[in-house]
């Protein structure tokens, strides 16, 4: 496979190609001080496709600032986030309303304590991030009552503080036909140094609620 050096998979084998090695090197310089190499003898002597040469190229390049912002949803769920919702009808590709891009999540709670429950397989380290941000649109009615909560891994999930979203709503309440910014600090959510594996946006009325929309869900510095 003549294209193998530029890929991470070929002929039934997974590996790290040149681009991935350079991205890993850049990440190591952003978050640490360099890279360690376990063993070199299987690298090629052809410098144009050598992984050691790829590392050197990355180390000699300008290192961009590390992007601590981690997107959960922006027109689609971010990689690694999975939908584990309950008592809720969701459309992750709604075009009825959107804050940015071309889509948002349409949420309709169909029973008491329904939730958009998103699980992250890998665990998001909180370091470098200080708050959860997203935008909410009240649909045609507004007035929805919701809470936000995150969870950490444990023998069973460790759920942290339930936070009324309107306490951190730029509009004061979820408003009909209006996008409002929600910005909840980690201190309110109760985030510790443990990774974040769960994110819930849940009914707080004890019953079904009309459709509303959320967009641009992120953990930010």
C-alpha positions in Angstrom: 0.0 0.0 0.0 1.9 3.0 -1.3 -0.4 5.3 0.8 0.2 3.5 4.1 2.5 6.2 5.6 -0.3 8.8 5.4 -2.9 6.5 7.0 -3.6 4.7 10.3 -5.1 1.6 8.8 -4.1 -0.6 5.8 -4.6 -4.3 4.8 -6.1 -5.3 8.2 -3.6 -3.5 10.4 -4.1 -0.4 12.7 -1.0 1.7 13.4 0.1 5.3 13.7 0.8 7.0 10.4 2.9 10.2 10.0 0.1 12.7 10.5 -1.0 11.0 13.7 2.6 10.8 15.0 3.0 14.5 14.3 -0.3 15.3 16.1 0.8 13.3 19.1 4.1 15.1 19.2 2.4 18.5 19.1 0.1 17.4 21.9 3.0 16.3 24.0 4.7 19.6 23.5 1.5 21.5 24.4 0.9 19.5 27.6 4.4 18.3 28.5 7.9 18.7 27.2 8.5 16.0 24.5 8.0 12.5 23.5 9.5 9.1 24.5 10.3 6.5 21.9 10.2 2.8 22.9 12.0 1.3 20.0 13.4 2.5 16.7 14.6 -0.4 14.7 11.4 -1.0 12.8 11.3 2.6 11.5 12.2 3.1 7.8 15.5 4.7 6.8 13.6 6.6 4.1 13.5 10.1 5.7 10.4 11.1 3.6 8.2 8.6 5.4 10.2 8.0 8.7 8.2 8.4 11.9 11.3 9.7 13.6 11.5 12.4 10.9 7.9 13.1 11.4 8.5 13.7 15.1 11.4 16.0 14.3 9.3 18.0 11.9 6.6 18.5 14.5 9.2 19.4 17.2 10.8 22.0 14.9 7.4 23.6 14.0 5.6 26.3 15.9 3.4 24.7 18.6 -0.1 26.2 18.8 -1.7 26.9 22.1 -3.6 23.9 23.4 -7.4 24.2 22.9 -8.8 23.4 26.3 -12.4 24.0 25.0 -14.1 20.6 24.4 -17.2 20.5 22.3 -20.0 18.2 23.3 -22.4 19.2 20.6 -22.0 21.5 17.5 -24.4 20.3 14.7 -23.6 16.7 15.9 -22.4 15.0 19.1 -18.6 15.2 19.5 -16.6 12.0 19.2 -17.0 9.7 22.2 -20.3 11.2 23.5 -23.2 8.8 23.4 -26.9 9.2 23.9 -28.2 7.4 27.0 -31.4 9.6 27.4 -34.7 8.6 29.1 -38.3 9.8 29.0 -37.3 12.2 26.3 -37.7 12.6 22.5 -34.5 14.0 21.0 -33.6 15.2 17.5 -29.9 15.8 17.3 -30.2 17.2 13.8 -33.1 19.7 14.2 -33.1 22.5 11.7 -36.1 24.3 13.2 -33.9 26.5 15.3 -30.1 26.8 15.6 -27.8 29.2 17.4 -24.7 28.5 15.2 -24.0 26.2 12.3 -27.2 24.7 10.8 -28.6 22.3 13.5 -29.5 22.0 17.2 -30.8 19.4 19.6 -34.6 19.5 19.9 -35.6 18.2 23.3 -39.1 17.2 24.4 -39.6 15.7 27.9 -42.3 13.1 27.6 -42.6 12.1 31.3 -41.4 13.4 34.7 -37.7 13.7 35.2 -36.9 12.9 31.6 -33.4 13.8 30.6 -31.0 14.3 27.7 -28.3 12.1 29.2 -24.9 12.1 27.4 -22.1 9.7 28.3 -18.5 10.1 27.4 -16.5 6.9 27.0 -13.1 8.3 27.7 -13.6 10.7 30.6 -12.9 14.4 30.2 -10.2 15.8 32.4 -11.4 19.0 34.0 -7.9 20.6 34.0 -7.8 23.8 32.0 -11.6 24.1 31.9 -13.7 26.1 34.3 -17.3 25.9 33.2 -20.1 24.3 31.2 -21.6 26.5 28.5 -24.5 26.0 26.1 -27.3 28.0 24.5 -31.0 27.3 25.0 -34.0 28.3 23.0 -37.5 28.1 24.6 -39.3 27.1 21.4 -42.7 28.6 20.9 -43.6 28.5 24.6 -40.6 29.1 26.8 -40.7 28.7 30.5 -39.2 25.2 30.7 -37.7 24.2 34.0 -34.5 22.2 33.7 -31.4 21.3 35.7 -27.8 20.5 34.5 -25.6 17.9 36.2 -22.4 16.1 35.5 -21.1 12.8 36.8 -17.7 11.2 37.5 -16.7 7.5 37.2 -16.8 5.2 40.2 -18.0 1.8 41.3 -21.3 3.3 40.0 -21.5 6.8 38.5 -20.8 9.6 41.1 -23.4 12.3 40.4 -22.5 15.8 41.4 -24.6 18.9 42.1 -28.0 19.4 40.4 -27.9 23.0 39.1 -31.0 24.9 38.1 -30.2 26.2 34.7 -32.0 29.5 35.1 -29.6 30.5 37.9 -26.9 30.9 35.2 -29.2 32.0 32.3 -28.3 35.2 30.6 -32.0 35.8 30.0 -33.1 34.9 33.5 -35.6 32.3 32.3 -35.8 30.1 29.2 -37.5 32.4 26.8 -39.8 31.7 23.8 -38.3 32.3 20.4 -35.0 33.5 21.9 -31.5 32.0 22.3 -30.1 32.5 25.8 -26.6 31.6 27.0 -26.1 29.3 29.9 -22.7 29.5 31.7 -22.3 27.3 34.8 -19.0 27.3 36.7 -17.5 24.0 37.7 -17.6 25.2 41.3 -21.5 25.2 41.1 -21.5 21.8 39.4 -19.2 20.4 42.1 -16.5 19.3 39.6 -13.4 17.8 41.3 -10.1 16.7 39.8 -11.8 13.5 38.5 -12.7 13.1 34.8 -16.2 14.0 33.6 -18.0 11.0 32.1 -21.7 12.1 32.2 -23.7 15.2 31.3 -27.4 15.5 32.0 -29.9 18.2 31.0 -33.0 17.1 32.9 -36.7 18.0 33.5 -37.1 19.8 36.8 -40.9 20.3 36.7 -42.0 16.7 37.5 -43.9 16.3 34.2 -43.8 16.5 30.4 -42.6 19.8 28.9 -42.9 21.4 25.5 -40.1 21.2 23.0 -37.0 23.4 23.4 -33.6 23.5 21.8 -30.0 23.5 22.9 -26.9 24.2 20.9 -23.1 24.7 21.1 -22.6 22.6 24.3 -19.0 23.0 25.5 -16.7 22.7 28.4 -14.6 25.9 28.3 -11.7 27.6 30.1 
